[in-house]
Amino acid sequence: MGEMQRKDIGKFITRSPEIHGGRARIAGTGVTVSRIVQWYKLGLTPEEIADEIEHLTLAQVYAALAYYHANREEIERDLEEEKRVGVRT
């Protein structure tokens, strides 16, 4: 049986100035943390979110939610700004 490969959860979330205005997103995707949080606030479970956005793993969804809970003010500002300007993330 092979050795399990551990993943560094700190590498699940990234940001780039040229993608979504530098907002926090799931690494390797264009899915922002705020998009995951929007679905979460609508009452979807992490499993349901992963089912809806099929190219995401459950671990990626949980990483986005963990980032949100650790950086709530930042993501809430992003959500307010997106609502104000009508941006879909």
C-alpha angles and dihedrals in degrees: 000000000000125000114265114248112230120217124216103231089201087073095058094082125054142155135211125186092227096053119071091337092295095301117156111270141168108276115254092019140073092234111120125214088238091059090054090047092051090057091043091053089051087062102260116145119232088254091054091048091052089050092050095047096043098187091062124086122223088247090058092051092049090047090054091050092047089051089050093051091047093046103029097148093054094049094043088054089050091050092049092048092048090050091048095051097031096242119165113210 
